[in-house]
């Protein structure tokens, strides 16, 4: 199981209606076939960090992660979600798969997605604060 977590902050000026729409889109993405479990809602982290909301999905394995990353629902949601976010802190993700190469394999899937969807990568890159593997951000 790969547990993908992110915390985020909305841009100043985002309306309550826009926040509700973003959270609904995230819940829709979190309900795709490749996701085993999910939660979307308030972040319970340190309020001083300014990260007010969280997104967490459990994904069975790398094959399911790749399906999740390229699912049409996920691809359609991100362009509507990302413009409303000021910051995204991704991870650290966790897994019960003890393969020491897992983080690298996840990064390879992320890099493949960026190569296929460079506009998505360009939109995501300035928002991401941390990653789960050396060399860049994990998949969103």
N, CA, C and O atoms as CSV, one atom per row, in Angstrom:
chain,resi,resn,atom,element,x,y,z
A,1,UNK,N,N,0.848,-1.177,0.000
A,1,UNK,CA,C,0.000,0.000,0.000
A,1,UNK,C,C,0.891,1.236,0.000
A,1,UNK,O,O,1.854,1.320,0.762
A,2,UNK,N,N,0.564,2.179,-0.850
A,2,UNK,CA,C,1.232,3.484,-0.888
A,2,UNK,C,C,0.209,4.494,-0.381
A,2,UNK,O,O,-0.891,4.605,-0.923
A,3,UNK,N,N,0.581,5.224,0.658
A,3,UNK,CA,C,-0.298,6.252,1.211
A,3,UNK,C,C,0.282,7.603,0.806
A,3,UNK,O,O,1.353,8.007,1.259
A,4,UNK,N,N,-0.454,8.281,-0.055
A,4,UNK,CA,C,-0.029,9.565,-0.619
A,4,UNK,C,C,-0.747,10.677,0.126
A,4,UNK,O,O,-1.977,10.738,0.159
A,5,UNK,N,N,0.052,11.558,0.727
A,5,UNK,CA,C,-0.523,12.615,1.554
A,5,UNK,C,C,-0.062,13.975,1.074
A,5,UNK,O,O,1.082,14.156,0.656
A,6,UNK,N,N,-0.975,14.926,1.144
A,6,UNK,CA,C,-0.577,16.300,0.921
A,6,UNK,C,C,-1.386,17.213,1.814
A,6,UNK,O,O,-2.532,16.932,2.163
A,7,UNK,N,N,-0.752,18.318,2.171
A,7,UNK,CA,C,-1.430,19.388,2.893
A,7,UNK,C,C,-1.269,20.635,2.040
A,7,UNK,O,O,-0.285,20.779,1.314
A,8,UNK,N,N,-2.232,21.527,2.133
A,8,UNK,CA,C,-2.203,22.678,1.240
A,8,UNK,C,C,-2.887,23.879,1.856
A,8,UNK,O,O,-3.616,23.779,2.843
A,9,UNK,N,N,-2.625,25.023,1.234
A,9,UNK,CA,C,-3.249,26.284,1.612
A,9,UNK,C,C,-3.871,26.892,0.370
A,9,UNK,O,O,-3.312,26.820,-0.725
A,10,UNK,N,N,-5.016,27.481,0.556
A,10,UNK,CA,C,-5.667,28.190,-0.538
A,10,UNK,C,C,-5.040,29.568,-0.709
A,10,UNK,O,O,-4.512,30.145,0.241
A,11,UNK,N,N,-5.105,30.082,-1.924
A,11,UNK,CA,C,-4.653,31.446,-2.190
A,11,UNK,C,C,-5.543,32.430,-1.447
A,11,UNK,O,O,-6.735,32.191,-1.257
A,12,UNK,N,N,-4.948,33.535,-1.031
A,12,UNK,CA,C,-5.741,34.621,-0.456
A,12,UNK,C,C,-6.786,35.039,-1.477
A,12,UNK,O,O,-6.517,35.092,-2.677
A,13,UNK,N,N,-7.962,35.331,-0.990
A,13,UNK,CA,C,-9.036,35.776,-1.868
A,13,UNK,C,C,-9.885,34.652,-2.437
A,13,UNK,O,O,-10.880,34.910,-3.114
A,14,UNK,N,N,-9.505,33.410,-2.170
A,14,UNK,CA,C,-10.328,32.289,-2.619
A,14,UNK,C,C,-11.639,32.318,-1.840
A,14,UNK,O,O,-11.636,32.357,-0.610
A,15,UNK,N,N,-12.741,32.299,-2.548
A,15,UNK,CA,C,-14.049,32.368,-1.892
A,15,UNK,C,C,-14.415,31.021,-1.269
A,15,UNK,O,O,-13.830,29.988,-1.593
A,16,UNK,N,N,-15.387,31.058,-0.375
A,16,UNK,CA,C,-15.873,29.820,0.233
A,16,UNK,C,C,-16.439,28.888,-0.841
A,16,UNK,O,O,-16.252,27.673,-0.772
A,17,UNK,N,N,-17.121,29.449,-1.816
A,17,UNK,CA,C,-17.664,28.645,-2.920
A,17,UNK,C,C,-16.544,27.974,-3.710
A,17,UNK,O,O,-16.654,26.801,-4.066
A,18,UNK,N,N,-15.470,28.709,-3.985
A,18,UNK,CA,C,-14.335,28.132,-4.709
A,18,UNK,C,C,-13.660,27.034,-3.875
A,18,UNK,O,O,-13.285,25.992,-4.412
A,19,UNK,N,N,-13.506,27.264,-2.580
A,19,UNK,CA,C,-12.933,26.229,-1.706
A,19,UNK,C,C,-13.772,24.966,-1.732
A,19,UNK,O,O,-13.250,23.857,-1.858
A,20,UNK,N,N,-15.073,25.148,-1.613
A,20,UNK,CA,C,-15.973,23.993,-1.636
A,20,UNK,C,C,-15.850,23.232,-2.948
A,20,UNK,O,O,-15.860,22.001,-2.962
A,21,UNK,N,N,-15.735,23.964,-4.046
A,21,UNK,CA,C,-15.591,23.333,-5.365
A,21,UNK,C,C,-14.281,22.547,-5.442
A,21,UNK,O,O,-14.269,21.410,-5.914
A,22,UNK,N,N,-13.179,23.146,-4.979
A,22,UNK,CA,C,-11.880,22.459,-4.994
A,22,UNK,C,C,-11.946,21.189,-4.154
A,22,UNK,O,O,-11.490,20.134,-4.594
A,23,UNK,N,N,-12.503,21.277,-2.966
A,23,UNK,CA,C,-12.589,20.092,-2.106
A,23,UNK,C,C,-13.478,19.018,-2.733
A,23,UNK,O,O,-13.188,17.827,-2.617
A,24,UNK,N,N,-14.553,19.432,-3.395
A,24,UNK,CA,C,-15.422,18.464,-4.090
A,24,UNK,C,C,-14.657,17.792,-5.232
A,24,UNK,O,O,-14.791,16.586,-5.437
A,25,UNK,N,N,-13.866,18.554,-5.969
A,25,UNK,CA,C,-13.067,17.971,-7.054
A,25,UNK,C,C,-12.033,16.996,-6.496
A,25,UNK,O,O,-11.791,15.939,-7.077
A,26,UNK,N,N,-11.432,17.355,-5.376
A,26,UNK,CA,C,-10.458,16.451,-4.747
A,26,UNK,C,C,-11.142,15.165,-4.285
A,26,UNK,O,O,-10.595,14.074,-4.448
A,27,UNK,N,N,-12.317,15.293,-3.719
A,27,UNK,CA,C,-13.054,14.083,-3.286
A,27,UNK,C,C,-13.416,13.217,-4.484
A,27,UNK,O,O,-13.391,11.989,-4.403
A,28,UNK,N,N,-13.750,13.854,-5.584
A,28,UNK,CA,C,-14.051,13.103,-6.810
A,28,UNK,C,C,-12.805,12.350,-7.269
A,28,UNK,O,O,-12.888,11.172,-7.615
A,29,UNK,N,N,-11.650,13.019,-7.275
A,29,UNK,CA,C,-10.398,12.354,-7.650
A,29,UNK,C,C,-10.094,11.217,-6.693
A,29,UNK,O,O,-9.654,10.148,-7.117
A,30,UNK,N,N,-10.322,11.434,-5.410
A,30,UNK,CA,C,-10.031,10.417,-4.395
A,30,UNK,C,C,-10.970,9.221,-4.465
A,30,UNK,O,O,-10.759,8.225,-3.774
A,31,UNK,N,N,-12.001,9.310,-5.291
A,31,UNK,CA,C,-12.953,8.199,-5.385
A,31,UNK,C,C,-12.762,7.348,-6.643
A,31,UNK,O,O,-13.580,6.471,-6.922
A,32,UNK,N,N,-11.692,7.596,-7.403
A,32,UNK,CA,C,-11.476,6.799,-8.614
A,32,UNK,C,C,-11.143,5.355,-8.251
A,32,UNK,O,O,-10.769,5.058,-7.117
A,33,UNK,N,N,-11.281,4.480,-9.209
A,33,UNK,CA,C,-11.140,3.025,-9.023
A,33,UNK,C,C,-9.826,2.621,-8.377
A,33,UNK,O,O,-9.801,1.662,-7.606
A,34,UNK,N,N,-8.750,3.306,-8.658
A,34,UNK,CA,C,-7.428,2.900,-8.174
A,34,UNK,C,C,-7.162,3.278,-6.721
A,34,UNK,O,O,-6.136,2.887,-6.166
A,35,UNK,N,N,-8.052,4.021,-6.104
A,35,UNK,CA,C,-7.881,4.454,-4.717
A,35,UNK,C,C,-8.616,3.486,-3.788
A,35,UNK,O,O,-9.804,3.221,-3.970
A,36,UNK,N,N,-7.905,2.967,-2.801
A,36,UNK,CA,C,-8.486,2.032,-1.839
A,36,UNK,C,C,-9.199,2.740,-0.701
A,36,UNK,O,O,-10.237,2.272,-0.233
A,37,UNK,N,N,-8.656,3.861,-0.252
A,37,UNK,CA,C,-9.297,4.669,0.782
A,37,UNK,C,C,-8.815,6.101,0.642
A,37,UNK,O,O,-7.774,6.360,0.038
A,38,UNK,N,N,-9.577,7.028,1.202
A,38,UNK,CA,C,-9.207,8.438,1.066
A,38,UNK,C,C,-9.866,9.282,2.126
A,38,UNK,O,O,-10.869,8.893,2.726
A,39,UNK,N,N,-9.284,10.448,2.348
A,39,UNK,CA,C,-9.912,11.488,3.144
A,39,UNK,C,C,-9.463,12.840,2.611
A,39,UNK,O,O,-8.313,13.016,2.208
A,40,UNK,N,N,-10.379,13.777,2.616
A,40,UNK,CA,C,-10.118,15.144,2.192
A,40,UNK,C,C,-10.786,16.041,3.220
A,40,UNK,O,O,-11.970,15.874,3.514
A,41,UNK,N,N,-10.037,16.995,3.770
A,41,UNK,CA,C,-10.646,17.883,4.760
A,41,UNK,C,C,-9.627,18.774,5.414
A,41,UNK,O,O,-8.635,19.167,4.800
A,42,UNK,N,N,-9.879,19.090,6.674
A,42,UNK,CA,C,-9.008,19.996,7.399
A,42,UNK,C,C,-7.674,19.328,7.711
A,42,UNK,O,O,-7.609,18.119,7.936
A,43,UNK,N,N,-6.617,20.127,7.720
A,43,UNK,CA,C,-5.313,19.651,8.167
A,43,UNK,C,C,-5.239,19.827,9.673
A,43,UNK,O,O,-5.595,20.880,10.202
A,44,UNK,N,N,-4.781,18.806,10.350
A,44,UNK,CA,C,-4.643,18.861,11.800
A,44,UNK,C,C,-3.204,19.139,12.210
A,44,UNK,O,O,-2.839,18.963,13.372
A,45,UNK,N,N,-2.390,19.572,11.256
A,45,UNK,CA,C,-0.999,19.915,11.538
A,45,UNK,C,C,-0.885,21.246,12.259
A,45,UNK,O,O,-1.888,21.840,12.655
A,46,UNK,N,N,0.332,21.701,12.425
A,46,UNK,CA,C,0.628,22.953,13.118
A,46,UNK,C,C,0.013,24.130,12.368
A,46,UNK,O,O,0.393,24.394,11.228
A,47,UNK,N,N,-0.938,24.850,12.990
A,47,UNK,CA,C,-1.571,25.988,12.310
A,47,UNK,C,C,-0.573,27.062,11.877
A,47,UNK,O,O,-0.833,27.797,10.925
A,48,UNK,N,N,0.565,27.159,12.566
A,48,UNK,CA,C,1.573,28.155,12.207
A,48,UNK,C,C,2.158,27.909,10.817
A,48,UNK,O,O,2.686,28.829,10.193
A,49,UNK,N,N,2.064,26.677,10.337
A,49,UNK,CA,C,2.554,26.370,8.987
A,49,UNK,C,C,1.657,26.962,7.907
A,49,UNK,O,O,2.085,27.129,6.765
A,50,UNK,N,N,0.421,27.277,8.262
A,50,UNK,CA,C,-0.496,27.873,7.300
A,50,UNK,C,C,-1.094,26.898,6.309
A,50,UNK,O,O,-1.699,27.313,5.321
A,51,UNK,N,N,-0.937,25.621,6.554
A,51,UNK,CA,C,-1.501,24.590,5.683
A,51,UNK,C,C,-2.819,24.151,6.298
A,51,UNK,O,O,-2.834,23.437,7.300
A,52,UNK,N,N,-3.909,24.570,5.708
A,52,UNK,CA,C,-5.221,24.464,6.332
A,52,UNK,C,C,-5.994,23.203,5.989
A,52,UNK,O,O,-6.901,22.818,6.728
A,53,UNK,N,N,-5.654,22.553,4.886
A,53,UNK,CA,C,-6.426,21.407,4.405
A,53,UNK,C,C,-5.498,20.246,4.044
A,53,UNK,O,O,-4.298,20.426,3.840
A,54,UNK,N,N,-6.088,19.055,3.972
A,54,UNK,CA,C,-5.311,17.879,3.644
A,54,UNK,C,C,-6.032,16.952,2.690
A,54,UNK,O,O,-7.256,16.979,2.565
A,55,UNK,N,N,-5.236,16.127,2.017
A,55,UNK,CA,C,-5.708,15.139,1.046
A,55,UNK,C,C,-4.859,13.903,1.258
A,55,UNK,O,O,-3.632,13.994,1.277
A,56,UNK,N,N,-5.484,12.758,1.417
A,56,UNK,CA,C,-4.753,11.514,1.632
A,56,UNK,C,C,-5.467,10.400,0.873
A,56,UNK,O,O,-6.681,10.231,0.992
A,57,UNK,N,N,-4.693,9.639,0.088
A,57,UNK,CA,C,-5.247,8.490,-0.617
A,57,UNK,C,C,-4.358,7.276,-0.374
A,57,UNK,O,O,-3.133,7.385,-0.323
A,58,UNK,N,N,-4.992,6.127,-0.225
A,58,UNK,CA,C,-4.296,4.861,-0.144
A,58,UNK,C,C,-4.420,4.153,-1.485
A,58,UNK,O,O,-5.519,3.970,-2.008
A,59,UNK,N,N,-3.273,3.757,-2.033
A,59,UNK,CA,C,-3.237,3.160,-3.362
A,59,UNK,C,C,-2.475,1.836,-3.256
A,59,UNK,O,O,-1.375,1.793,-2.706
A,60,UNK,N,N,-3.051,0.774,-3.775
A,60,UNK,CA,C,-2.568,-0.585,-3.511
A,60,UNK,C,C,-1.112,-0.822,-3.901
A,60,UNK,O,O,-0.374,-1.459,-3.149
A,61,UNK,N,N,-0.683,-0.323,-5.057
A,61,UNK,CA,C,0.649,-0.649,-5.549
A,61,UNK,C,C,1.021,0.299,-6.683
A,61,UNK,O,O,0.261,1.211,-7.010
A,62,UNK,N,N,2.184,0.087,-7.277
A,62,UNK,CA,C,2.649,0.972,-8.350
A,62,UNK,C,C,1.734,0.965,-9.565
A,62,UNK,O,O,1.526,2.009,-10.183
A,63,UNK,N,N,1.191,-0.176,-9.914
A,63,UNK,CA,C,0.285,-0.238,-11.065
A,63,UNK,C,C,-0.957,0.611,-10.803
A,63,UNK,O,O,-1.415,1.342,-11.681
A,64,UNK,N,N,-1.493,0.507,-9.594
A,64,UNK,CA,C,-2.656,1.326,-9.239
A,64,UNK,C,C,-2.281,2.796,-9.175
A,64,UNK,O,O,-3.084,3.649,-9.552
A,65,UNK,N,N,-1.075,3.114,-8.704
A,65,UNK,CA,C,-0.624,4.502,-8.661
A,65,UNK,C,C,-0.555,5.093,-10.065
A,65,UNK,O,O,-0.956,6.236,-10.287
A,66,UNK,N,N,-0.046,4.313,-11.001
A,66,UNK,CA,C,0.021,4.813,-12.378
A,66,UNK,C,C,-1.386,5.036,-12.947
A,66,UNK,O,O,-1.624,6.032,-13.630
A,67,UNK,N,N,-2.308,4.125,-12.672
A,67,UNK,CA,C,-3.690,4.332,-13.126
A,67,UNK,C,C,-4.278,5.594,-12.499
A,67,UNK,O,O,-4.943,6.377,-13.176
A,68,UNK,N,N,-4.031,5.785,-11.205
A,68,UNK,CA,C,-4.506,6.968,-10.493
A,68,UNK,C,C,-3.962,8.248,-11.127
A,68,UNK,O,O,-4.711,9.198,-11.354
A,69,UNK,N,N,-2.681,8.270,-11.408
A,69,UNK,CA,C,-2.049,9.469,-11.947
A,69,UNK,C,C,-2.592,9.855,-13.318
A,69,UNK,O,O,-2.621,11.036,-13.666
A,70,UNK,N,N,-3.020,8.872,-14.092
A,70,UNK,CA,C,-3.483,9.124,-15.465
A,70,UNK,C,C,-4.992,8.955,-15.619
A,70,UNK,O,O,-5.510,8.999,-16.735
A,71,UNK,N,N,-5.687,8.766,-14.520
A,71,UNK,CA,C,-7.136,8.616,-14.583
A,71,UNK,C,C,-7.749,9.898,-15.157
A,71,UNK,O,O,-7.376,10.993,-14.737
A,72,UNK,N,N,-8.673,9.781,-16.102
A,72,UNK,CA,C,-9.291,10.977,-16.686
A,72,UNK,C,C,-9.924,11.914,-15.650
A,72,UNK,O,O,-9.927,13.131,-15.836
A,73,UNK,N,N,-10.451,11.358,-14.574
A,73,UNK,CA,C,-11.032,12.193,-13.519
A,73,UNK,C,C,-9.933,13.031,-12.855
A,73,UNK,O,O,-10.125,14.221,-12.603
A,74,UNK,N,N,-8.794,12.415,-12.575
A,74,UNK,CA,C,-7.670,13.131,-11.968
A,74,UNK,C,C,-7.145,14.196,-12.933
A,74,UNK,O,O,-6.918,15.340,-12.539
A,75,UNK,N,N,-6.958,13.820,-14.173
A,75,UNK,CA,C,-6.437,14.765,-15.164
A,75,UNK,C,C,-7.370,15.958,-15.359
A,75,UNK,O,O,-6.909,17.078,-15.576
A,76,UNK,N,N,-8.666,15.724,-15.283
A,76,UNK,CA,C,-9.632,16.811,-15.471
A,76,UNK,C,C,-9.718,17.710,-14.243
A,76,UNK,O,O,-10.006,18.899,-14.374
A,77,UNK,N,N,-9.477,17.174,-13.072
A,77,UNK,CA,C,-9.622,17.960,-11.850
A,77,UNK,C,C,-8.479,18.924,-11.586
A,77,UNK,O,O,-8.711,20.053,-11.156
A,78,UNK,N,N,-7.255,18.497,-11.836
A,78,UNK,CA,C,-6.101,19.324,-11.480
A,78,UNK,C,C,-6.122,20.726,-12.085
A,78,UNK,O,O,-5.810,21.681,-11.374
A,79,UNK,N,N,-6.470,20.898,-13.346
A,79,UNK,CA,C,-6.476,22.266,-13.894
A,79,UNK,C,C,-7.482,23.189,-13.200
A,79,UNK,O,O,-7.319,24.409,-13.225
A,80,UNK,N,N,-8.507,22.623,-12.590
A,80,UNK,CA,C,-9.473,23.425,-11.843
A,80,UNK,C,C,-9.043,23.622,-10.387
A,80,UNK,O,O,-9.418,24.612,-9.759
A,81,UNK,N,N,-8.270,22.697,-9.857
A,81,UNK,CA,C,-7.844,22.738,-8.463
A,81,UNK,C,C,-6.622,23.631,-8.272
A,81,UNK,O,O,-6.636,24.530,-7.432
A,82,UNK,N,N,-5.577,23.391,-9.039
A,82,UNK,CA,C,-4.281,24.030,-8.801
A,82,UNK,C,C,-4.309,25.558,-8.823
A,82,UNK,O,O,-3.583,26.167,-8.036
A,83,UNK,N,N,-5.100,26.213,-9.674
A,83,UNK,CA,C,-5.089,27.680,-9.667
A,83,UNK,C,C,-5.558,28.304,-8.349
A,83,UNK,O,O,-5.309,29.486,-8.112
A,84,UNK,N,N,-6.216,27.548,-7.505
A,84,UNK,CA,C,-6.728,28.072,-6.242
A,84,UNK,C,C,-5.790,27.818,-5.061
A,84,UNK,O,O,-6.061,28.271,-3.948
A,85,UNK,N,N,-4.692,27.099,-5.294
A,85,UNK,CA,C,-3.798,26.736,-4.199
A,85,UNK,C,C,-2.575,27.634,-4.170
A,85,UNK,O,O,-1.987,27.944,-5.206
A,86,UNK,N,N,-2.200,28.051,-2.954
A,86,UNK,CA,C,-1.011,28.878,-2.761
A,86,UNK,C,C,0.222,28.019,-2.527
A,86,UNK,O,O,1.315,28.350,-2.986
A,87,UNK,N,N,0.043,26.922,-1.817
A,87,UNK,CA,C,1.151,26.030,-1.457
A,87,UNK,C,C,0.630,24.612,-1.332
A,87,UNK,O,O,-0.519,24.384,-0.956
A,88,UNK,N,N,1.498,23.666,-1.656
A,88,UNK,CA,C,1.204,22.254,-1.447
A,88,UNK,C,C,2.440,21.625,-0.809
A,88,UNK,O,O,3.546,21.727,-1.341
A,89,UNK,N,N,2.243,20.985,0.319
A,89,UNK,CA,C,3.321,20.209,0.921
A,89,UNK,C,C,2.965,18.748,0.701
A,89,UNK,O,O,2.003,18.234,1.271
A,90,UNK,N,N,3.754,18.095,-0.128
A,90,UNK,CA,C,3.472,16.708,-0.485
A,90,UNK,C,C,4.356,15.786,0.343
A,90,UNK,O,O,5.576,15.940,0.388
A,91,UNK,N,N,3.718,14.836,0.989
A,91,UNK,CA,C,4.423,13.851,1.772
A,91,UNK,C,C,4.802,14.379,3.145
A,91,UNK,O,O,4.398,15.467,3.554
A,92,UNK,N,N,5.579,13.584,3.830
A,92,UNK,CA,C,6.161,12.368,3.291
A,92,UNK,C,C,5.111,11.274,3.123
A,92,UNK,O,O,4.295,11.031,4.011
A,93,UNK,N,N,5.151,10.626,1.973
A,93,UNK,CA,C,4.293,9.483,1.735
A,93,UNK,C,C,4.835,8.303,2.541
A,93,UNK,O,O,5.983,8.321,2.983
A,94,UNK,N,N,4.011,7.289,2.727
A,94,UNK,CA,C,4.437,6.096,3.462
A,94,UNK,C,C,3.989,4.857,2.698
A,94,UNK,O,O,3.075,4.912,1.875
A,95,UNK,N,N,4.651,3.740,2.986
A,95,UNK,CA,C,4.277,2.487,2.336
A,95,UNK,C,C,4.666,1.302,3.208
A,95,UNK,O,O,5.643,1.350,3.955
A,96,UNK,N,N,3.884,0.247,3.095
A,96,UNK,CA,C,4.252,-0.999,3.753
A,96,UNK,C,C,5.112,-1.874,2.833
A,96,UNK,O,O,5.538,-2.957,3.233
A,97,UNK,N,N,5.367,-1.412,1.611
A,97,UNK,CA,C,6.269,-2.083,0.671
A,97,UNK,C,C,7.692,-1.655,1.038
A,97,UNK,O,O,8.037,-0.482,0.897
A,98,UNK,N,N,8.501,-2.568,1.492
A,98,UNK,CA,C,9.832,-2.246,1.992
A,98,UNK,C,C,10.901,-2.218,0.899
A,98,UNK,O,O,12.089,-2.164,1.217
A,99,UNK,N,N,10.520,-2.252,-0.361
A,99,UNK,CA,C,11.470,-2.173,-1.465
A,99,UNK,C,C,12.222,-0.848,-1.376
A,99,UNK,O,O,11.597,0.210,-1.446
A,100,UNK,N,N,13.554,-0.878,-1.223
A,100,UNK,CA,C,14.310,0.368,-1.110
A,100,UNK,C,C,14.268,1.216,-2.384
A,100,UNK,O,O,14.609,2.398,-2.346
A,101,UNK,N,N,13.863,0.641,-3.482
A,101,UNK,CA,C,13.776,1.376,-4.737
A,101,UNK,C,C,12.404,1.990,-4.997
A,101,UNK,O,O,12.194,2.617,-6.035
A,102,UNK,N,N,11.467,1.816,-4.063
A,102,UNK,CA,C,10.096,2.271,-4.295
A,102,UNK,C,C,10.018,3.777,-4.549
A,102,UNK,O,O,9.338,4.202,-5.483
A,103,UNK,N,N,10.692,4.585,-3.745
A,103,UNK,CA,C,10.637,6.042,-3.934
A,103,UNK,C,C,11.117,6.412,-5.334
A,103,UNK,O,O,10.530,7.283,-5.976
A,104,UNK,N,N,12.158,5.773,-5.806
A,104,UNK,CA,C,12.661,6.035,-7.150
A,104,UNK,C,C,11.666,5.633,-8.229
A,104,UNK,O,O,11.532,6.316,-9.245
A,105,UNK,N,N,10.971,4.525,-8.007
A,105,UNK,CA,C,9.965,4.091,-8.970
A,105,UNK,C,C,8.784,5.065,-8.999
A,105,UNK,O,O,8.223,5.337,-10.060
A,106,UNK,N,N,8.414,5.585,-7.830
A,106,UNK,CA,C,7.349,6.584,-7.776
A,106,UNK,C,C,7.779,7.839,-8.517
A,106,UNK,O,O,6.996,8.423,-9.267
A,107,UNK,N,N,9.031,8.257,-8.307
A,107,UNK,CA,C,9.531,9.447,-9.003
A,107,UNK,C,C,9.553,9.220,-10.514
A,107,UNK,O,O,9.265,10.141,-11.277
A,108,UNK,N,N,9.883,8.029,-10.947
A,108,UNK,CA,C,9.890,7.739,-12.384
A,108,UNK,C,C,8.481,7.877,-12.957
A,108,UNK,O,O,8.316,8.380,-14.069
A,109,UNK,N,N,7.464,7.437,-12.214
A,109,UNK,CA,C,6.083,7.616,-12.671
A,109,UNK,C,C,5.730,9.099,-12.745
A,109,UNK,O,O,5.064,9.533,-13.685
A,110,UNK,N,N,6.173,9.874,-11.760
A,110,UNK,CA,C,5.934,11.323,-11.768
A,110,UNK,C,C,6.601,11.964,-12.991
A,110,UNK,O,O,5.984,12.762,-13.696
A,111,UNK,N,N,7.851,11.612,-13.230
A,111,UNK,CA,C,8.581,12.189,-14.368
A,111,UNK,C,C,7.922,11.816,-15.690
A,111,UNK,O,O,7.874,12.632,-16.610
A,112,UNK,N,N,7.419,10.601,-15.790
A,112,UNK,CA,C,6.697,10.182,-16.993
A,112,UNK,C,C,5.453,11.040,-17.189
A,112,UNK,O,O,5.144,11.446,-18.309
A,113,UNK,N,N,4.735,11.317,-16.093
A,113,UNK,CA,C,3.532,12.144,-16.197
A,113,UNK,C,C,3.897,13.568,-16.619
A,113,UNK,O,O,3.218,14.152,-17.463
A,114,UNK,N,N,4.949,14.126,-16.048
A,114,UNK,CA,C,5.385,15.476,-16.436
A,114,UNK,C,C,5.756,15.511,-17.914
A,114,UNK,O,O,5.441,16.479,-18.607
A,115,UNK,N,N,6.416,14.473,-18.398
A,115,UNK,CA,C,6.781,14.419,-19.819
A,115,UNK,C,C,5.540,14.364,-20.706
A,115,UNK,O,O,5.508,14.979,-21.772
A,116,UNK,N,N,4.526,13.633,-20.270
A,116,UNK,CA,C,3.284,13.533,-21.048
A,116,UNK,C,C,2.427,14.789,-20.958
A,116,UNK,O,O,1.729,15.147,-21.907
A,117,UNK,N,N,2.486,15.458,-19.801
A,117,UNK,CA,C,1.637,16.627,-19.530
A,117,UNK,C,C,2.498,17.764,-18.995
A,117,UNK,O,O,2.395,18.104,-17.816
A,118,UNK,N,N,3.347,18.363,-19.835
A,118,UNK,CA,C,4.258,19.401,-19.338
A,118,UNK,C,C,3.541,20.624,-18.765
A,118,UNK,O,O,4.070,21.280,-17.868
A,119,UNK,N,N,2.362,20.934,-19.262
A,119,UNK,CA,C,1.615,22.067,-18.715
A,119,UNK,C,C,1.231,21.787,-17.263
A,119,UNK,O,O,1.301,22.675,-16.413
A,120,UNK,N,N,0.828,20.558,-16.990
A,120,UNK,CA,C,0.496,20.153,-15.621
A,120,UNK,C,C,1.730,20.288,-14.731
A,120,UNK,O,O,1.649,20.846,-13.636
A,121,UNK,N,N,2.855,19.787,-15.191
A,121,UNK,CA,C,4.088,19.873,-14.412
A,121,UNK,C,C,4.478,21.315,-14.124
A,121,UNK,O,O,4.913,21.632,-13.017
A,122,UNK,N,N,4.326,22.184,-15.104
A,122,UNK,CA,C,4.662,23.595,-14.923
A,122,UNK,C,C,3.712,24.265,-13.937
A,122,UNK,O,O,4.119,25.150,-13.185
A,123,UNK,N,N,2.463,23.849,-13.937
A,123,UNK,CA,C,1.479,24.413,-13.016
A,123,UNK,C,C,1.733,23.928,-11.587
A,123,UNK,O,O,1.550,24.689,-10.637
A,124,UNK,N,N,2.145,22.696,-11.427
A,124,UNK,CA,C,2.369,22.101,-10.114
A,124,UNK,C,C,3.682,22.557,-9.488
A,124,UNK,O,O,3.731,22.842,-8.291
A,125,UNK,N,N,4.721,22.627,-10.266
A,125,UNK,CA,C,6.083,22.828,-9.757
A,125,UNK,C,C,6.237,24.019,-8.813
A,125,UNK,O,O,6.871,23.851,-7.772
A,126,UNK,N,N,5.709,25.203,-9.097
A,126,UNK,CA,C,5.925,26.327,-8.176
A,126,UNK,C,C,5.155,26.214,-6.855
A,126,UNK,O,O,5.446,26.950,-5.913
A,127,UNK,N,N,4.186,25.311,-6.775
A,127,UNK,CA,C,3.379,25.162,-5.565
A,127,UNK,C,C,3.968,24.186,-4.566
A,127,UNK,O,O,3.715,24.296,-3.366
A,128,UNK,N,N,4.756,23.225,-5.049
A,128,UNK,CA,C,5.226,22.110,-4.233
A,128,UNK,C,C,6.402,22.544,-3.371
A,128,UNK,O,O,7.348,23.173,-3.846
A,129,UNK,N,N,6.319,22.188,-2.078
A,129,UNK,CA,C,7.370,22.541,-1.134
A,129,UNK,C,C,8.367,21.425,-0.875
A,129,UNK,O,O,9.562,21.690,-0.751
A,130,UNK,N,N,7.901,20.176,-0.791
A,130,UNK,CA,C,8.801,19.071,-0.497
A,130,UNK,C,C,8.392,17.853,-1.304
A,130,UNK,O,O,7.302,17.817,-1.875
A,131,UNK,N,N,9.264,16.854,-1.352
A,131,UNK,CA,C,8.959,15.624,-2.051
A,131,UNK,C,C,9.271,14.421,-1.196
A,131,UNK,O,O,9.793,14.556,-0.089
A,132,UNK,N,N,8.956,13.246,-1.704
A,132,UNK,CA,C,9.203,12.009,-0.966
A,132,UNK,C,C,10.463,11.319,-1.408
A,132,UNK,O,O,10.903,10.366,-0.765
A,133,UNK,N,N,11.061,11.778,-2.498
A,133,UNK,CA,C,12.248,11.112,-3.009
A,133,UNK,C,C,13.237,12.159,-3.513
A,133,UNK,O,O,12.823,13.247,-3.913
A,134,UNK,N,N,14.517,11.859,-3.504
A,134,UNK,CA,C,15.477,12.806,-4.046
A,134,UNK,C,C,15.168,13.125,-5.508
A,134,UNK,O,O,14.745,12.259,-6.273
A,135,UNK,N,N,15.384,14.351,-5.869
A,135,UNK,CA,C,15.248,14.720,-7.268
A,135,UNK,C,C,13.972,15.411,-7.636
A,135,UNK,O,O,13.810,15.765,-8.804
A,136,UNK,N,N,13.053,15.631,-6.731
A,136,UNK,CA,C,11.862,16.379,-7.111
A,136,UNK,C,C,10.620,15.946,-6.383
A,136,UNK,O,O,10.669,15.102,-5.488
A,137,UNK,N,N,9.501,16.528,-6.772
A,137,UNK,CA,C,8.248,16.257,-6.083
A,137,UNK,C,C,7.656,14.907,-6.474
A,137,UNK,O,O,7.917,14.398,-7.564
A,138,UNK,N,N,6.868,14.341,-5.587
A,138,UNK,CA,C,6.181,13.097,-5.901
A,138,UNK,C,C,4.933,13.378,-6.730
A,138,UNK,O,O,4.611,14.542,-6.968
A,139,UNK,N,N,4.239,12.368,-7.167
A,139,UNK,CA,C,3.030,12.583,-7.956
A,139,UNK,C,C,1.950,13.261,-7.162
A,139,UNK,O,O,1.807,13.038,-5.960
A,140,UNK,N,N,1.196,14.083,-7.835
A,140,UNK,CA,C,0.049,14.738,-7.190
A,140,UNK,C,C,-1.229,14.156,-7.736
A,140,UNK,O,O,-2.317,14.565,-7.329
